[in-house]
């Protein structure tokens, strides 16, 4: 059965998510890159860590929340970064990841061509 537009995608397992990230970007988590669904900004796990964000923010809230970004690019897909948070009223995070019975909503992966050396 082919999913329709109204059928939400099935969650990936945590293991599948890690495997996908590793295939795209390599084994170093620092180099894994994600796209903010609100502003379109691409950031690596290293970017979040360098900004002082907790690891739980990686691929969940835009890195701009920790870099001093303002609200001018939130929800505009004009670059960014912005101050979007995945757990707010507007839940835009497109990927669902299942881990131990809990479903997490996270940012989509960046294109592998967006990789930069870490």
C-alpha positions in Angstrom: 0.0 0.0 0.0 1.4 3.4 -1.1 1.0 6.1 1.6 -1.2 9.0 0.7 -0.4 12.6 1.5 -2.7 12.3 4.5 -0.9 9.2 5.9 1.9 10.3 8.3 5.2 8.5 7.7 6.1 5.7 9.9 8.7 6.6 12.5 12.3 5.5 11.9 13.8 3.5 14.7 16.7 5.3 16.5 19.1 2.7 14.9 17.7 3.5 11.4 18.1 7.2 12.0 21.7 6.7 13.1 22.4 4.5 10.1 21.0 7.1 7.8 23.0 9.9 9.3 26.2 7.8 9.2 25.6 6.9 5.5 25.1 10.5 4.6 27.8 12.2 6.8 30.1 9.6 8.3 30.5 8.2 11.8 31.4 11.5 13.5 28.2 12.9 15.0 29.8 16.4 15.0 29.5 16.4 11.2 25.8 15.3 11.0 23.8 18.2 9.4 20.1 19.0 9.7 17.7 21.6 8.1 15.5 23.8 10.3 12.0 23.3 9.0 11.1 26.9 9.9 13.9 29.0 8.3 15.8 26.4 6.2 19.2 27.0 8.0 21.5 24.0 7.8 23.6 23.3 10.9 25.8 20.5 12.1 25.8 18.9 15.5 29.1 20.7 16.0 27.3 24.0 15.4 24.8 23.4 18.1 27.6 22.3 20.6 29.8 25.3 19.7 26.8 27.6 20.4 26.4 26.1 23.8 23.1 24.2 23.1 22.4 21.0 25.0 22.6 17.8 22.9 18.8 17.4 23.3 18.5 20.6 21.1 20.4 19.1 18.1 17.9 18.6 15.2 15.1 19.7 17.5 15.3 23.5 17.8 17.1 25.9 15.4 20.6 26.6 16.4 19.7 30.3 16.3 18.1 29.9 19.7 21.7 29.8 21.1 23.5 32.2 18.7 21.4 35.3 19.4 19.2 35.1 16.3 16.0 37.2 16.4 12.5 36.2 15.3 12.7 37.9 11.9 13.4 34.6 9.9 11.2 32.2 11.9 8.6 30.5 9.7 9.9 32.3 6.6 12.3 29.7 5.0 14.6 32.6 4.1 17.9 31.3 5.4 18.3 31.9 9.1 19.1 30.8 11.7 15.9 31.6 13.6 14.5 30.9 17.1 12.1 28.0 16.1 11.7 25.3 18.8 10.4 21.9 17.8 8.3 21.4 20.9 6.1 24.5 20.6 2.6 25.1 19.2 3.7 24.7 15.6 5.3 21.3 15.3 7.1 21.4 12.0 9.8 18.8 12.6 9.2 16.3 9.8 11.1 13.2 10.9 9.7 10.9 13.6 12.2 8.7 15.4 11.1 5.9 17.8 13.4 5.1 20.8 12.2 2.8 23.5 8.5 3.4 22.8 8.9 7.2 22.7 8.5 9.1 19.4 10.7 12.1 18.9 10.1 14.7 16.2 13.3 16.0 14.6 14.6 18.0 11.7 15.2 16.4 8.4 18.7 15.6 7.3 20.6 18.1 5.1 21.6 17.0 1.7 24.9 15.1 1.8 26.3 17.7 -0.6 26.0 20.2 2.3 28.7 18.4 4.2 31.7 20.4 5.5 34.8 19.1 7.1 34.7 19.0 10.9 
